[in-house]
Amino acid sequence: MNLTEFNQSDRCEHFSCPERSVSPVVYILLYMCSAAVVLLTMCGNLLVIISVFHFKQLHTPTNMLLLSLAVSDFFVGAFLLSPMLIWTIESCWIFGRSFCSSFWLITGFLTASSIYNIALIAVDRYLALSIPFLYMNRVSVRITCIVIVFDWCVVVAYNLALFYFSGNFKGFIICPGECFLFLNEVWTVIDLIYSFIFPLSVIIILYTRVFMIAKKHATAIRELNNHIRPKTQKITSHSMKSERKAAKVLGILVAVFLMCLLPYFINSLLGDVIEIQTKTFQKLVIVVYLNSTINPVIYALFYPWFRRCIKLIITLQIFQTDSALINVLS
């Protein structure tokens, strides 16, 4: 992931730690709000992880993809949000050289993991709507888990290669009070294609197809209302409506994700045209991270099963015997 576009010869020319210019009250409020965002991110995604892990009724291919996304979002809250928010508030990187390298390595890994999880969700919805019988018979939880593990392994391998071949494991240059990752021109192009252009193309193309299919399903349901017996109509209509609703909710998830990511990657595309300030760069990265905070909120707003799971978890009913078999979908 290309994290900044500064000219390498000018890396440390303008970098310094300015004195704090905000009042003590504002300073404390900024830290309180930052702590609240970090806790919301971690707790929200932890609730998703526990829900999908614990309740057997939620062990579906689509929910395994949501689980994978929640895991990467949880790690964003645990390892990335705090350092970035503190860096922004203090206007100075205070965590040292070693953690700076680790910070951007983890950022690249988790961001790419989230992007490809979203792409897999788009593939999942496309298969479920375009070839439903084959999807039900062939796409199992086990196969989905294998795909997820393979996806995470590829992302890890890519990010290690990115750091190694771009030279960031061999003399990573950090200016006093700053922490930036510099990629050479070749790896900048490779990273832009791998982390943005390719997965974004997959997401847009497949979700365009998903909503076209959903529109055809809506027409089919209206025809069923006129030509098929009430009982058969009820079963078929309910199944088609369920898939359409799932596609709609996951479409919202994808749309929010793209809105959070696009400003950063647009800046990456225009890196040679405009000179970005450190503060602006930090805000763009924070917006990317905040997508991990928003995702559980989307689940809570649009998934009744998630709200039921939250209630069962908070009231500690999950510790009861056979609680994993509780019906959370009704």
Contacts in CASP RR format, 6 or more apart in sequence:
PFRMAT RR
TARGET T0000
AUTHOR 0000-0000-0000
METHOD contacts of the structure
MODEL  1
MNLTEFNQSDRCEHFSCPERSVSPVVYILLYMCSAAVVLLTMCGNLLVII
SVFHFKQLHTPTNMLLLSLAVSDFFVGAFLLSPMLIWTIESCWIFGRSFC
SSFWLITGFLTASSIYNIALIAVDRYLALSIPFLYMNRVSVRITCIVIVF
DWCVVVAYNLALFYFSGNFKGFIICPGECFLFLNEVWTVIDLIYSFIFPL
SVIIILYTRVFMIAKKHATAIRELNNHIRPKTQKITSHSMKSERKAAKVL
GILVAVFLMCLLPYFINSLLGDVIEIQTKTFQKLVIVVYLNSTINPVIYA
LFYPWFRRCIKLIITLQIFQTDSALINVLS
1 107 0 8 1.000
1 108 0 8 1.000
1 111 0 8 1.000
1 112 0 8 1.000
1 159 0 8 1.000
1 162 0 8 1.000
1 191 0 8 1.000
1 195 0 8 1.000
2 181 0 8 1.000
2 183 0 8 1.000
2 187 0 8 1.000
2 188 0 8 1.000
2 191 0 8 1.000
2 192 0 8 1.000
2 195 0 8 1.000
2 268 0 8 1.000
3 104 0 8 1.000
3 107 0 8 1.000
3 108 0 8 1.000
3 180 0 8 1.000
3 181 0 8 1.000
3 183 0 8 1.000
3 285 0 8 1.000
4 180 0 8 1.000
4 181 0 8 1.000
4 182 0 8 1.000
4 276 0 8 1.000
4 281 0 8 1.000
5 188 0 8 1.000
5 267 0 8 1.000
5 268 0 8 1.000
5 271 0 8 1.000
5 272 0 8 1.000
5 276 0 8 1.000
6 180 0 8 1.000
6 182 0 8 1.000
8 182 0 8 1.000
11 173 0 8 1.000
11 175 0 8 1.000
11 180 0 8 1.000
11 182 0 8 1.000
12 173 0 8 1.000
12 175 0 8 1.000
12 176 0 8 1.000
12 178 0 8 1.000
15 175 0 8 1.000
15 176 0 8 1.000
15 177 0 8 1.000
15 178 0 8 1.000
15 278 0 8 1.000
16 176 0 8 1.000
16 177 0 8 1.000
17 90 0 8 1.000
17 91 0 8 1.000
17 92 0 8 1.000
17 176 0 8 1.000
17 177 0 8 1.000
18 91 0 8 1.000
18 92 0 8 1.000
20 27 0 8 1.000
20 90 0 8 1.000
20 91 0 8 1.000
22 30 0 8 1.000
27 89 0 8 1.000
30 89 0 8 1.000
31 89 0 8 1.000
34 81 0 8 1.000
34 82 0 8 1.000
34 85 0 8 1.000
34 86 0 8 1.000
34 89 0 8 1.000
37 81 0 8 1.000
37 85 0 8 1.000
37 290 0 8 1.000
37 293 0 8 1.000
38 77 0 8 1.000
38 81 0 8 1.000
38 82 0 8 1.000
38 85 0 8 1.000
40 293 0 8 1.000
40 296 0 8 1.000
41 73 0 8 1.000
41 74 0 8 1.000
41 76 0 8 1.000
41 77 0 8 1.000
41 81 0 8 1.000
41 292 0 8 1.000
41 293 0 8 1.000
41 296 0 8 1.000
42 74 0 8 1.000
42 77 0 8 1.000
42 78 0 8 1.000
44 296 0 8 1.000
45 70 0 8 1.000
45 71 0 8 1.000
45 73 0 8 1.000
45 74 0 8 1.000
45 77 0 8 1.000
45 292 0 8 1.000
45 295 0 8 1.000
45 296 0 8 1.000
46 74 0 8 1.000
47 296 0 8 1.000
47 306 0 8 1.000
47 309 0 8 1.000
47 310 0 8 1.000
47 313 0 8 1.000
48 66 0 8 1.000
48 67 0 8 1.000
48 70 0 8 1.000
48 295 0 8 1.000
48 296 0 8 1.000
48 299 0 8 1.000
48 306 0 8 1.000
49 67 0 8 1.000
49 70 0 8 1.000
49 71 0 8 1.000
49 74 0 8 1.000
50 309 0 8 1.000
50 313 0 8 1.000
50 318 0 8 1.000
51 58 0 8 1.000
51 305 0 8 1.000
51 306 0 8 1.000
51 309 0 8 1.000
51 310 0 8 1.000
51 313 0 8 1.000
51 328 0 8 1.000
52 58 0 8 1.000
52 59 0 8 1.000
52 63 0 8 1.000
52 64 0 8 1.000
52 66 0 8 1.000
52 67 0 8 1.000
52 70 0 8 1.000
53 67 0 8 1.000
54 309 0 8 1.000
54 318 0 8 1.000
54 323 0 8 1.000
54 324 0 8 1.000
55 309 0 8 1.000
55 324 0 8 1.000
55 326 0 8 1.000
55 328 0 8 1.000
56 324 0 8 1.000
56 325 0 8 1.000
57 305 0 8 1.000
57 325 0 8 1.000
57 326 0 8 1.000
57 327 0 8 1.000
57 328 0 8 1.000
57 329 0 8 1.000
58 305 0 8 1.000
58 309 0 8 1.000
58 328 0 8 1.000
58 329 0 8 1.000
59 141 0 8 1.000
60 141 0 8 1.000
61 124 0 8 1.000
61 139 0 8 1.000
61 140 0 8 1.000
61 141 0 8 1.000
61 143 0 8 1.000
61 144 0 8 1.000
62 121 0 8 1.000
62 124 0 8 1.000
62 125 0 8 1.000
62 128 0 8 1.000
62 246 0 8 1.000
62 250 0 8 1.000
64 141 0 8 1.000
64 144 0 8 1.000
64 145 0 8 1.000
64 148 0 8 1.000
65 117 0 8 1.000
65 120 0 8 1.000
65 121 0 8 1.000
65 124 0 8 1.000
65 144 0 8 1.000
65 148 0 8 1.000
66 121 0 8 1.000
66 299 0 8 1.000
68 113 0 8 1.000
68 117 0 8 1.000
68 120 0 8 1.000
68 148 0 8 1.000
68 151 0 8 1.000
68 152 0 8 1.000
69 114 0 8 1.000
69 117 0 8 1.000
69 118 0 8 1.000
69 121 0 8 1.000
69 295 0 8 1.000
70 295 0 8 1.000
70 296 0 8 1.000
72 110 0 8 1.000
72 113 0 8 1.000
72 114 0 8 1.000
72 117 0 8 1.000
72 292 0 8 1.000
73 114 0 8 1.000
73 291 0 8 1.000
73 292 0 8 1.000
73 293 0 8 1.000
73 295 0 8 1.000
73 296 0 8 1.000
74 292 0 8 1.000
75 106 0 8 1.000
75 110 0 8 1.000
76 110 0 8 1.000
76 114 0 8 1.000
76 289 0 8 1.000
76 292 0 8 1.000
77 289 0 8 1.000
77 292 0 8 1.000
77 293 0 8 1.000
79 103 0 8 1.000
79 106 0 8 1.000
79 110 0 8 1.000
80 103 0 8 1.000
80 106 0 8 1.000
80 107 0 8 1.000
80 110 0 8 1.000
80 289 0 8 1.000
81 286 0 8 1.000
81 289 0 8 1.000
81 292 0 8 1.000
81 293 0 8 1.000
83 95 0 8 1.000
83 99 0 8 1.000
83 103 0 8 1.000
84 282 0 8 1.000
84 285 0 8 1.000
84 286 0 8 1.000
84 289 0 8 1.000
85 286 0 8 1.000
86 94 0 8 1.000
87 93 0 8 1.000
87 94 0 8 1.000
87 95 0 8 1.000
87 179 0 8 1.000
87 282 0 8 1.000
88 279 0 8 1.000
88 282 0 8 1.000
88 283 0 8 1.000
88 286 0 8 1.000
91 279 0 8 1.000
92 177 0 8 1.000
92 178 0 8 1.000
93 100 0 8 1.000
93 174 0 8 1.000
93 177 0 8 1.000
93 178 0 8 1.000
93 179 0 8 1.000
94 177 0 8 1.000
95 103 0 8 1.000
95 179 0 8 1.000
96 174 0 8 1.000
96 179 0 8 1.000
97 172 0 8 1.000
97 174 0 8 1.000
100 172 0 8 1.000
100 174 0 8 1.000
100 179 0 8 1.000
101 163 0 8 1.000
101 168 0 8 1.000
101 169 0 8 1.000
101 172 0 8 1.000
103 179 0 8 1.000
104 168 0 8 1.000
104 179 0 8 1.000
104 181 0 8 1.000
105 159 0 8 1.000
105 163 0 8 1.000
107 285 0 8 1.000
108 159 0 8 1.000
108 162 0 8 1.000
108 195 0 8 1.000
109 155 0 8 1.000
109 156 0 8 1.000
109 159 0 8 1.000
111 195 0 8 1.000
111 288 0 8 1.000
112 155 0 8 1.000
112 158 0 8 1.000
112 159 0 8 1.000
112 194 0 8 1.000
112 195 0 8 1.000
113 151 0 8 1.000
113 152 0 8 1.000
113 155 0 8 1.000
114 257 0 8 1.000
114 291 0 8 1.000
114 292 0 8 1.000
115 195 0 8 1.000
115 196 0 8 1.000
115 199 0 8 1.000
115 200 0 8 1.000
115 261 0 8 1.000
116 151 0 8 1.000
116 154 0 8 1.000
116 155 0 8 1.000
116 199 0 8 1.000
117 148 0 8 1.000
117 151 0 8 1.000
118 199 0 8 1.000
118 203 0 8 1.000
118 253 0 8 1.000
118 254 0 8 1.000
118 257 0 8 1.000
119 199 0 8 1.000
119 202 0 8 1.000
119 203 0 8 1.000
120 147 0 8 1.000
120 148 0 8 1.000
120 151 0 8 1.000
121 250 0 8 1.000
121 253 0 8 1.000
121 254 0 8 1.000
122 202 0 8 1.000
122 203 0 8 1.000
122 206 0 8 1.000
122 207 0 8 1.000
122 210 0 8 1.000
122 254 0 8 1.000
123 202 0 8 1.000
123 206 0 8 1.000
124 139 0 8 1.000
124 144 0 8 1.000
125 206 0 8 1.000
125 207 0 8 1.000
125 210 0 8 1.000
125 246 0 8 1.000
125 247 0 8 1.000
125 250 0 8 1.000
125 251 0 8 1.000
126 206 0 8 1.000
126 207 0 8 1.000
126 209 0 8 1.000
126 210 0 8 1.000
126 213 0 8 1.000
127 134 0 8 1.000
127 135 0 8 1.000
127 139 0 8 1.000
128 135 0 8 1.000
128 139 0 8 1.000
128 243 0 8 1.000
128 246 0 8 1.000
128 247 0 8 1.000
129 210 0 8 1.000
129 213 0 8 1.000
129 214 0 8 1.000
129 217 0 8 1.000
129 243 0 8 1.000
129 244 0 8 1.000
129 247 0 8 1.000
130 209 0 8 1.000
130 213 0 8 1.000
132 243 0 8 1.000
158 194 0 8 1.000
162 168 0 8 1.000
162 183 0 8 1.000
162 187 0 8 1.000
162 190 0 8 1.000
162 191 0 8 1.000
163 169 0 8 1.000
165 187 0 8 1.000
166 182 0 8 1.000
166 183 0 8 1.000
166 184 0 8 1.000
166 187 0 8 1.000
167 184 0 8 1.000
168 181 0 8 1.000
168 182 0 8 1.000
173 182 0 8 1.000
174 180 0 8 1.000
178 278 0 8 1.000
183 191 0 8 1.000
192 265 0 8 1.000
192 268 0 8 1.000
192 269 0 8 1.000
195 265 0 8 1.000
196 261 0 8 1.000
196 265 0 8 1.000
196 268 0 8 1.000
200 258 0 8 1.000
203 254 0 8 1.000
203 258 0 8 1.000
207 251 0 8 1.000
207 254 0 8 1.000
210 247 0 8 1.000
210 251 0 8 1.000
211 247 0 8 1.000
214 243 0 8 1.000
214 244 0 8 1.000
214 247 0 8 1.000
214 248 0 8 1.000
217 240 0 8 1.000
217 243 0 8 1.000
217 244 0 8 1.000
218 244 0 8 1.000
220 240 0 8 1.000
221 236 0 8 1.000
221 237 0 8 1.000
221 240 0 8 1.000
221 241 0 8 1.000
224 233 0 8 1.000
224 236 0 8 1.000
224 237 0 8 1.000
225 233 0 8 1.000
225 237 0 8 1.000
228 236 0 8 1.000
249 298 0 8 1.000
249 302 0 8 1.000
249 303 0 8 1.000
252 298 0 8 1.000
252 302 0 8 1.000
253 295 0 8 1.000
253 298 0 8 1.000
256 291 0 8 1.000
256 294 0 8 1.000
256 295 0 8 1.000
256 298 0 8 1.000
257 291 0 8 1.000
257 295 0 8 1.000
260 287 0 8 1.000
260 288 0 8 1.000
260 290 0 8 1.000
260 291 0 8 1.000
260 294 0 8 1.000
261 288 0 8 1.000
261 291 0 8 1.000
263 284 0 8 1.000
263 287 0 8 1.000
264 284 0 8 1.000
264 285 0 8 1.000
264 287 0 8 1.000
264 288 0 8 1.000
267 274 0 8 1.000
267 276 0 8 1.000
267 280 0 8 1.000
267 281 0 8 1.000
267 284 0 8 1.000
299 306 0 8 1.000
300 306 0 8 1.000
300 307 0 8 1.000
300 310 0 8 1.000
305 328 0 8 1.000
305 329 0 8 1.000
308 328 0 8 1.000
309 328 0 8 1.000
312 318 0 8 1.000
312 323 0 8 1.000
312 326 0 8 1.000
312 328 0 8 1.000
317 323 0 8 1.000
317 326 0 8 1.000
318 324 0 8 1.000
END
